Amino acid sequence: MLKIDELLLNKSKGMIGEPLENAVLSLSDSGEFHHDIFGALLPIQSLLVTKTKAQNLLFKIAQKYWGNVDLFLHSSLQETSIDLVNANDRLEEFFSTQSGKKVIWDYITIHNRIEFDHLIGLVFGKEVRTKTKSVGGLRKLYLYQVGNKYFLHTILNDTNKFWEVLFIKKIYSLFMQTSLDHIHNVNELMKHFKLLLESHFTLNQSVIITNHLIEYLDDENIRSYHLKELHLYNLISHFNGGKRHFRKVDSLVEEIIASWGKGKWALSEKEYTLLSYIQAITAAEHNDSARVIEYGSFLIANDRLVNHAIELFLEYSDVLPNLKPEPDTLVKRYDKNYLEQIFYILIEALVQNSKYHEVVDLLKQHEIASCLSLYEYFDREQSDQDAIFKIEATVQRDIAYIVHNSPQYVAQSIEIWLQSYRDEQSPYFEIAHMTSKHLCNILKSLFVTQHYELFEKLIEVYKKYLLIDRHFDNLRDFVSAHVNS
């Protein structure tokens, strides 16, 4: 391990909190190494090593802990197709060559971390998953390039909490003392910092620490792509940070657009798509229907959200709910897939603004706005009378899958569903509540636009399987008021 790791381990006796903080403070008498955001800083020169030293340390640590398949590991690898009889010979041969050292180095400089499973994949050319977090006492090795030097950290199994919190302290210290343009994979390092924070601190503490750190970096660094990414990252941290921090989302979005709307590092369409998604969800939470329509319409126009979804998942996976979309399904949690969620809040906002014809247009143009059977009803040939009956079959099938995960027990599934879906403690309540609200918005739009045949069939299905009293009473009052007007 690095000298500083050994020193801090001995001084703190492997304890976090005040013992670790005091151990860090003992490394320097200078006040500049203490910061109000997150306590004492580690001197930057103690964290970075040359490429040669990083390579030697990395290879030496990996060989020490992972260079032998012991009896415990042997049993966890028995279910794999690895030749266990000759496994140690293969490992010894790998670690005895320069090519082995190069393979490990190439892997970690690309991925920034290596675990035993990755090493086995490199040695044997086969992907495996062991059932243990620690092999030979070592969990993970991390490496990031900083300028022409390297930032290496080891997570050992003994006192692993100490090693993880020390890693947080190291990353924090690195950011506080290094220009962003010197750190390779800045965003990945910040993401890892946040994940570690959330595993050892409360969500509220994590958001506060991250926010203060990024504000400091904003003041200390010139404009760059990395700085823009950190602004977006801070926004996402607040977006996912609970009610207190969610309130700041709108102002953070405005700051980002003001700072990065133009110029060399101007926001891309992908980034505007991310901001618009966040603004749409925020507007829905604030019941601001006009803004939901503005941002929701922007997202579905030209399939903008669909076209950028893969990029957004890869870079901002903790923002978009990304369960597989279910266009065949009507009864579901519409907030579990990003596109179904947008159509859900957009249709509700359009109804609130009396834009009923626009709702019907969405149903006609996008099967994911409701479900395939409704979409096909609008797209059917006039002579196809079966289209309207497919809607009830869809709902019955949906319920069977929700209750029994199978279409074979429709009658039993419906009986169980009807007995419990209105109970707030039921596992089906959230699905039923969301579907009921969505269907009532669709029913209002169908009634106003005089799609009476579909309205009558859909309300019949609704009353049989999905009726929520509060939603139905509101729908009935709406229809009555519309007739009277």
Order of alpha helices (4+ residues) and beta strands (2+ residues): alpha-alpha-beta-beta-beta-alpha-alpha-alpha-alpha-beta-alpha-beta-beta-alpha-alpha-alpha-alpha-alpha-alpha-alpha-alpha-alpha-alpha-alpha-alpha-alpha-alpha-alpha-alpha-alpha
